[in-house]
Amino acid sequence: MPKTNSQINALLQQIERLKVSCQQFDEQKLFKSERFVRNQHGLFEHHLFRTKSIKLTDYLTEVVENIDSLPPTEHRHAHRFALETIAQQVEAIITALKATSVWQKEQQFKPVARYKKVVKKIIQSSQELYRELSQNHEFERRLLEMIELRQNEKLNCNEARATELNKEILVLHGRLGRCRKAITAVEEKIQLAEKSNR
């Protein structure tokens, strides 16, 4: 199993607990039961899986395999998409279980609610950092634009206005420096977050 961070490990632990319910589901041969098959479309989303089986444990195995083979975090979009797919697959398995007698003691299965929460936390922390980085880059672009406008204005203005523009440009360069420091700080946070997800 590849190295995973504590959040992925937590997800795997929760899936390990879910395995017992899937085994009970399979023992009752629920995928073969007339009632379940009749309502199958609404109870289990087969299209979310590569697996084609009459055993729910096989679908859970696919989820574990997907976690183990997550794309490198350098491939940001692929990594995030894979995590979102895993969350949907887990939800599909839970939905199938909830529609049966296997899922009787809701209190017993409260930890299951953490599955999607764990994945969501990983996705959100990544999304928030990229959103912050995007906002900082946009701020940088606007500052550069403002500096360029003032430099262009200096070409055709009197000395007093040129002095005023130089002061404004100096202030904007100060803001630009702080903005670029912020960009570097966020990029470092992203690198740390992605390193911990490996």
ABEGO torsion letter per residue (X at the ends): XBBBBAAAAAAAAAAAAAAAAAAAAAAAGAAABAAAAAAAAAABBAAABABBBABAAAAAAAAAAAAAABBBAABAAAAAAAAAAAAAAAAAAAAAAAABAABABAAAAAAAAAAAAAAAAAAAAAAAAAAAAAAAAAAAAAAAAAAAAAAAAAABBBAAAAAAAAAAAAAAAAAAAAAAAAAAAAAAAAAAAAAAAX
